[in-house]
Amino acid sequence: MYYTFDSRIRYSEIDHHRTITLPGIINYFQDCSTFQSEDIGVGMKFLEERHQVWVLSAWQIVVERYPKLCEKVTISTWPYEFKHFLGKRNFAMEDERGNKVAYANALWTFLDLNTGHPVNVDETQIKAYVLEEKLDMEYAPRKIRMPKDYKEFPSFQVKVHHLDTNHHVNNCQYVQMAMDYLPEDFCIHQMRAEYKQQARLNDVICPARATEDNKTTILLNDQKNEPYAVVEFER
């Protein structure tokens, strides 16, 4: 089932170039999927009553153009596959002429909050979400290749504003954290994120950066050098 909503690029979503930021695009995509779930009756309350949650496992976002302040856009999303405890969905942002300015693929994992383990998606949700054809795009692997040599940066602590309704760091917050370590004037054409574990309030994040050719990979590790998230940016 395709789900769309219209919007206009706000001042609060732009950077010094007066264009929307990558986190702004991510938030539009995340809001779109949330709106769909709520409107078809399998949203937050439905999941809370069953002690279940969808957790984002991986993003691939391609940006062809960053829309400007006050530009009108249409955001859309649709699921295209369920397999056991996994769900896959596409996203797109289009301008007034119908051109895709950004599009994405996302992999989600369905969890039982009582056990913390993945569980198969129930029939209620499978029937509620009508699957559509997957977007015609070049799909990258879910796993991000890990470069060998990294430059480490000072660690920092997770704050309240990093958290979402699940009480762990929101997926977009990891991307915002990672962007702080990009080289100056790095124009992001594609972003891939792989989420490994959940960071919570007061956890310590240890960032590291590797740069090769047109790619920069940011590791957001715990204090044992195990990644919370790996984010790869391509010019």
N, C-alpha and C positions, 0 to 999 in steps of 0.2 A: 504494500500500500504506500503510495506516494503521499508525503505530507509536506505542505509548503506554508510559508508566511512571508509577508512583505515587511520591509523595514527601510530605514534611511540612516546613513552613516552619521553617527553622533560625534560631537566634539570630544566627549569622554572616551571615544574609541580610537582616536587618531594619535599620530606621533608628530614630530617636528616637521615632517614632510607634508602634513595635513592629509595623510592617507591612513586608512585603518591599519592597525597592527596585526601581526599573526595571532597573538592571543585574542584580539577582538574577533577574528574569523573563527577561531576555535570556540569561543563562547557562543557565537551565533549557531554553530553546528550543534554544540552540546544542548543549547536551549531548544533547538528544533526537535531533536530526538525526545527531549523531556516533554515538550508540548504534545507530541504525537502519543506518547505513552499515557499521559494524563487524559487526553481526549478520547482514547479508545478504551479507557477503564482499567489499564494495567500499570498505573503509575506508582507513585511513592507510597500512598496509603495501601494499595493492593499488596505491594511487596512487604511493607512493614508488618502487616497482619500475618504474613506467612514467614516472617523472619528470613527474608531472602533479599538479594541485591544483585544488580548487574554492575560489574566492575570492568572498566576499560583496561584491556591488556596491551593494545598496540594501536598507534595512529600512523597513517600515511596521508599527508596533506600536500597538495600541489597548488601553488599560487601563480596564476598567469599574469595577474594584475591586481594591485591593491587599490580598491575603490577610494574615491576622495570624499572629503567632508560634504555632507548633505546629499550625496549621491544615493539614488534609490536602488535597492537590491531585493532580490527574492531568494530566500533560503529554502532548501528542500532536503529531505532525507527519505530513505526507504531501506528496509531490511531485504537481504537477498538470500540468506542461508541460515538455517539452524542445524547444528550437528551436536547431538548429545548436550553438553553444557556450554557450548559456544554459539555465539550469534555474530553475524557479520552484516554490516550496513554501509551504504554509501551516503555521501553528502555532496551538495553543490550550492554554490552561490552564483547567481546570475545578475547581470546588469539589466538596464531597461531595454536593451536591444536583444536580450536573450542569450548573450554570450556568457559562457562559464568563465568567471574570473578566478574561481577557486573550486576545488573539488577534493574529495577525500574518501579513504577507505578506513574502516575501524573494525577491530576485533574485540568482542566483549566476552567476559566469562561470567556465568551465572553461579552464585555462591549461596550456600546455606549458612546463615549467620550463627546458628547454634553450634555448628561443627567447624565452620571456617573452610569447609571443603566444597569443591564444585559439585553441582547436582544437575541432572538433566532438566531441560526446560519443560515446563508442564504444558499440557494440552490447551489450557485456557489461553496462554500467551501465544502459542503456535497458531491457534484459530484467530486471535485478535489481530495479529500482525500478518497481513497478506503479503507474501513474498513477491518481489519484482525482479526483473532482469538486472544483473550486476552492471555497473557503469563500465563503459568502454574506456579503459585507461591502462597504463602500464603499471601492473601491480608489483610492488617490491616485496621481497621476503619479509616475514614477520621479524625474524632474528636480525639484529644489527651486528655487522662484523666489528669486532673489537680491535682497534689498532694497538700496537704494542707499547708505544712511547707516549706518555702523557706528562703534561705540566700540571702540578697540583696547586690549588689555591686555598686560602684560609677557609676553615669550616665555619658554619653558622647554624643557628638553632631554629627549628620549626616554630613559627608563631601562630597565634590564633587565626590571623587573617589568611593563612595558607590553607585552612581546613574547609571541608565541605560538610554536607549533612551526614556523611558516613563517619565523620570525626577523623578522617585522615587527609593527607595532602591531596588537593584536587588535581586532576590530570593537567589542567591548563597551568596551574601554579608551577609544576615541574618545568614546563616549557618556558615560562617566564624566568624562572631561576636560571635555566640553561642559557637563555639569551643574554644574560648579563656577562657571559664569558666569551661572546662572539667577538671576532676582530671588528674594528671600527668600520662602519659603512658596509657591513656584510648584508647584501640584499638576498633574502631567503626565497628561493624558488620552490624547494621541497623540504619538508620536515618529516622525519620519522621518529617515533618515540616508542620505546619498549618499556613497559612497566613491570618491574621484577618483584617488588614487595611494597608494603604500605608504610609510609612514614607518618608518625603521629606527633601530637603536641610535645614539644621539648626534645624530640629526637634531634640528633646532630647530623647534618649533611656535610659531606666532604667532597667538594667539586674538583674535577680534573678535566683537562682539555687536550685533545689531539687534533692536529690539523694536517691534512694531506690533500694536495691538489685543490679541488673546488669544494671539498667537504670539511666540515668541522664537527667533531663528535665530543659531546659533553657527558661525562659520567657524574652522576649524583649518588655518591656512595654513603654507606653507613660507616661507623667507626671501625668496623671489621673489614673494611674495603670491599664489601658486597654491595652491588648497586641497588638503590631504590628504583632508579630509572636511568635509561640510556637514551640520549636525544641526539639525533644526527641531522645536521643542517647542510643543505646543498645550495650553492649559489645559483 
